[in-house]
Amino acid sequence: MSALWIATFATSAICFLLKLLGYSLPESALNKPIIQRINALIPIALLSALVAVQTLGDDRTVVIDHRLAGVVAAAIALRFGANFPLMMLAAAITSALIYNL
C-alpha cells in the first residue's frame, strides 16, 4: 500500500471522527454565537480557496493566465448585478479570447 493510500485512509478516518464528535456534542455547545459564525464562514473560505487554487495553480507553481482573466470578468459581471448564466458566459468568453490570443 502506497503512502498516498495511507494518507487517504487516515484523512477519511479523521473526517469521520470529527463528524461523529459533532453529533455527540451537546446542543448548548453548538448554539454559541461564535461557533455559529464560524460555521457560517467555513463554506465561504473553502470555496474561495478552491477558486484560488484552480485559478492560479498549475501543478506545483503559481501561474497567471487566461483563467484569472475569466475570474476577474466574472467578478465584474457580478458586481454589476449580472445573473449567474450571464456571469458564466462572460467568464467563459473572456477566458477563451485571452487563451486564443
Beta strands, then each sheet from edge to edge (+ up, - down):
strand 1: 57-58
strand 2: 61-62
sheet 1: 1+ 2-
end
